[in-house]
Amino acid sequence: MKLPIGPGALVTAAFIGPGTVTACTLAGANFGYALLWALVFATAATIILQEMSARLGVITGRGLGEALMAGAGNPALKFAVAGLVVVALALGNAAYQAGNLTGAALGGEAIFGLAGPNRSIWVIGLALLAGAFLLTGSYKLLERALIALVTVMSLAFAGSVLITRPDFGELFRGLVPGVPEGGLFTAIALIGTTIVPYNLFLHASASRERWAGKGDAGLQEARADTRVSVGLGGLISVFILVTAAASLFSSGLAIRSGADLAQAIEPAYGPAARYLVGVGLLAAGLSSAITAPMAAAYAVCELSGRPPRSTLFRAISLLVLVIGALIAAAGYNPLTVILTAQVANGILLPVIAAFLLVAMNRRSLLGDHVNSSLQNWLGGGVVLVTFGLGARLVLRAAGVWP
């Protein structure tokens, strides 16, 4: 039986990036299995929002940017909405892109043992590879490439779990909500790196390209795709956390990123462990480096009334890619770049999630496919949680909240 994996794989490829790998690594290394429940919550919240986004694209034949413009009313409000989204996406995705390329380069270094000035070579090479995929203009090719990268990530991190042999009793206990001493910010980081705002634009547009005009049959396929693809992404996150918990918890080693995890577990588990984690990190960074520019390009084209896969689409996607590559190649601290991306995520996410929730209640847009009461309650809860995440990240960046 063919698995219902399609545009949802783009979402998984986007949120399983270096930021997620780093957050899951730190959670497992510092707190063992105790924060697994946070990943379960984050995965469920992502499925809730992404289902709305996919439904919007399938039923209306519009992307999220078009839906926002249609509901903005007077021209001044439309201009304000468009400006907010474009600026936020441009800043956020450029930061994400730098973190994606840096993280992918760290994965390459973990595999081949290269460091120092070679990182800029990795960044440039990976940027050129991502640019080649973006310039093809073929949605099917991009989808297949990203499904392949998600598959590589799944196999790599599943293999690392098998090698490190986790304690399944402790693993299941970690599914019970609870925050260990000093673990609050890490729990929030796990949630904040999974629910990604630009994925809402990406998923609506990709679902429109795949299923627009197919009615309820297309909607059922989109929902199955969302559940399977995002669920698989959540499972990959669990694999990363479990690998770090099984191999590094209470070890006393200073672990700052997924690349450190790859290097640290080699002495105990052999070179295969380093290669598995390195390949997973490389695939995570490369897949996210392709999806972040796509999401920004979709949003700008929709807000400006231009068709997807146009010259503007390619120009915007390449611009985001180039800016991210320049930042990454400049040699900034990888953790600083990834933290900047997470701050941008925290600012943008509750705004976009609230816009989406409003759009999903417009009967003039969706007809009988508007949100149910349960979907509104669940979506509203996610918006409140993400607002808290955004506030925490902004206050932390300002030095108000340690």
N, C-alpha and C positions, 0 to 999 in steps of 0.2 A: 504493500500500500504506500502510495506516495505521501510523504509528509507535507502538511500545508504550510510550507515555509516560502515566503515571498518578500514583500516590502517590509514586513516586520523584522527581517534579518538586518535591514539597514539601521533600524533602531538599536538592535542588539550590538551591531558593529560600532555604532556611535557611542553608546554608554559604557561598553567594556573597553575603555581606553586606559592610558597610563594613570590617570587620576583614580579610577576605580581599582586598578591593580595595586597602586600604592596604598590606598585606604584599606583595602582588604588585607594586604600584607601587614600593615601596622596593627590592625585589629587583632589578627591571629597571633602575631609575635608578642604583643603586649598584654593581651587579655584572653588568650586561648580561644575556646569556643563560645565564650560567654555572650558575644554580640551577634551570633548567627541570626537571632530573631529580627535584628534590625534589617538584615538583608531580605528576609522574608517579607517584612512590611514594605520595604522599598520596592520590591518586585511587584507586589500586589498593587501598590499605588501607581506604579508605572503602567501596569496593564489597564487600570481604570482610566487614566488620562489618554493613553495611546489608543484605546478602543474608541473613545470619543473622537479623537483626531481622525482615525481611519474611517469611522462612520460618516464624518463630515465630508471627506473626500469622495467616498463611494456614492452617497446619496445625492449630494449637491453638485458633484462634478467641479467643485472649487477647492482651492487650497485654503489654509487657515488665513493667510494674508488677504486673500480676496474676500473671505467671510468677514474679517475685521473691517475692511473698507466699506463693505456693503451695509454694515450695521452702525457705522460711525455717524451717519446723519449729515449735518452741514459740512461744507468744504473745510472750514477752519478746524473742526474736530477730526476730519479725515487726515488733514495735513499733520496734526499733532500726533495722531495714532501712528501714522506712517513714519514720522520722524523718530518717535520713541522706539519703535520696533527696529528700524534700520540702524540707528546708532547703537542700540543695545546689542543687536546681533553682530554688528561689525566689530565692536569692542570685545564682546564675549567670545565670538568665534575666532578672532585673531589670537586671543590668549589661549583658547583651547587648542588651536592649530599648533602654536608653539609648543605647548605641552605634549601634544600628540607626537610630533616629529621628534622631540627630545626623548620621550619615552620609548619610541620605536628604536631610536639610536642606542639607547641604553640596553635594549634587548639584544641588538646586534653586537654590542660590546660584550655582553654576558656570554653570547655564543662563541665569539671568536677571540675574546680576551684582549680586545683593543680598547684603548682609552685615550685621554688627552686630546691632542689636536685632531685625531682621527674622527672625533664626534662630528665636526662640521662637515666632513666628507660624507658620513652617514646621513646627516640631515639633508644635504643637497641631493644625494642619490635617491633617498626616499621621497623627497619633494618632487623630483622629476618623475618618479614612478607614479605617484599619486596624480600628478598633472597629466600624465599620459592617459590614465583611466578617465579623468574628467573631460578631456578633450575629445574622447571618442564620440560623445553625444548619444551613445547607445544605452538606454536604460537597462535593457536585458543583460548587456555585458557587465554593467556595474553591479546589478543585482547578483549575478552569478559569481562575480569576483568577491563580493562581500559575503555571500553565503559560504564560499570556499574559505575565506579568512575566519569566519565564525566557527566553521568546522575544525579548522586547524587549532584555534584557541581552545575549543572544547576538548579535543583529543590531547593537546599538550598539557592542560591543567588537570584533566582527569588522570593522565599518566603520572603526573607529579603526586597526586593523592595516593595512587596505588603504591608508589615507591615509598612514601613516607609513613604509610600504615597508621591512620588516625585511630584515636580511641572513640569508638562509636557510642559508648555510653555517655561520655562527656559531650559528644557532638549533639546527641538528642536533648541533653539537658540545656544546651545552649539555645534551643528553640523556645525556651520559656523566657518571656520578657523580664529583663532585669539589667541594671547598669552597675558594673563593678566600680570600685573606687577609682576615680580618675578617668573613667571610660565614657563620660557623657559626650565630649566633643568628638570622640572617635565614632560613637554611635550616630551622631548627627552627620558626620562626614560620609559614612556609609550610605545614608539616605540621600544626601545631597549630590553624591557622584553618580547615583543610579537614575534619578528623575532629572532628565536633562531638557531644558526648555526648547532648544532648537529642534529636538526630535519631534515636537508637536507639528512644526511646519513641515519637516521632512516626511513624516508619516502620512499626513493628509495629502500632500502632493503626489507621493509615490503610490498611494492607494487609488487616487484619482486616475493616474496613468494606467494602473493595472485593472481596475474594476469599474470605473465610471460607466453608467448606463446598464449595468448588469443587475440592478435592483437588489431584491432580497437574497438572491443566490450569491451575488458578489459580496453582499454584506456578511453573510454567514462564512464565506471563505476568508474575508478580511478579519473577522473575529477569531476564527481558528488560528490564522496566521499570527495574530497578535499574541494570543495566549501561548502558543508553542514557542515562538521566537523569543519573546520577552522572558518567558519561563526558562528557556535555555540560557539566556543571558544571566538570569538570577542564579542558575545552577553553576555557571562558570565562576561567578563571584564567590559562591560558596566553596568551590574547589580551591580557589586562591587562598581564602581565609583558612580553610582546613589544612592546606599544605603548610602555611606559616605556623598555625597552631601546633600541628603535629611535630614540626621539626625545630621550631625556634622558641616556643613559649617557655619562659623561665630559664632560657639559655644564657641570658645576660649579654648577648651580642647586640651591638648598636645597629639596628636595621632602620633605614630611612626610605627605602623604595623597593619595587619589585626586582630591580637589578641587584640590589644587595641580597635579596632572598636567593636569587640564582647563584650568587657567589658563595653564600654562607652554607648552603645545604650540600655543596659538592663534596666536602671532606667526609661527611657522614654517609651520603647516599650515592656517591660516584658521579662521574661526569654526565651521565644520562639525566640526572636531576637538573643540573645546570642548563643543559641543552633544552630540556622540556620547558622550564620556566622562561628561558631566554627567547625561545621560539614563540611562546604564548604572548610575552610582552611585545615582541616585534610585530606580531600579527595584530595585537590590540592597538598599538600606535598607528600602524599603517591603515587599518580599517577606519579608525576614527579620523585620520588625516584625509580620507576620501569623503566621508560623510559630512564633516563640518562645513567645508566649502559648498557642498551641494545644498545643504539646508539654508545657508545664507543666500545663495543664488536663487533658490525657489522663492524665498520670502520677498526679496527685492523685486523679482519679476512680477510676482502677484500684486504687490503694492503699487507697482508702476503700470500695471495693465499689459505687460509684455508676456508673450507665450514662453513656457519653459523650453529648454533646449535651444534658445535663441542665442544670438551673439552676446547679448547682455548677460545671459546665464553663464556663458563660458568666461566672460570678462570678470564678473563678480567672483566666481569660484576660484579663478586663477589669482585674483587680487588677494583674497583671503589666504590662499595657499602661499603666495610670495611673502606677504607680511609675516605670517607665522614662521616661515622658513628663515627669514632674516632675523627675527627675534631669537629663534632657537639656535641659529648658527653664530649669533653674537657671543655665545658662551655664558649666558646667565645661568645661575644656579637652577637645576631642574626642579627642585622642590619649590623655589620661588615662583617659577613659571606656572607650575601646576596649581599652587595656592592662588595665584592671580586668577586663573581660569575658574576656580571654585568660587571665588568672591564674585566674579562676573555672573556665574550661574545663580548664586544666591540673590543677586539683585534682580535678575531678569525673570526667574522662574515663577514667582507668585503672580507677577503682572500678566504673563502670557497664559498661565493656568486660569486666572480669573477671566480673561478675555475669552478663552475657549469655553468655559462654563456658561458664560452669557450667550455665546453663539449657539451652544447646544440646546438652549431653551427657546430659540426663535422658531416658532411654528411656520412662519412665512418662509423660512429657509429649509427646514427639515421635514415639515409636514408631520406625519404620525411617528416619525423617527426621532422626535425630540427626546431629551432625557426623561427617564421615569423619576419618581420621587426618590427611590433608592439610589439611583445613579447621581442625583443632585446631592443627596446627603453624603455619599461616598466622595464625590468630587469636591464638595465644599470642605470636607475634612482634610483632604489632601492639600487644598489651597491654604487652609489655616496652618497646617504643618509646614508647608513650604514657605509661607510668610514668616513663620518663626525662624526657619533656617536662614532665610535671607537677612532678617534683622540681626541674627546672631553673627553671621559672617561679616556684615557691614560694621557692626559694633566692634568686632574683633579686629578688623582691618584698621579701624580708627583708633585702636588702642584702648577703647572703653571697656571691652569685655576680654579678659585674658584667655 
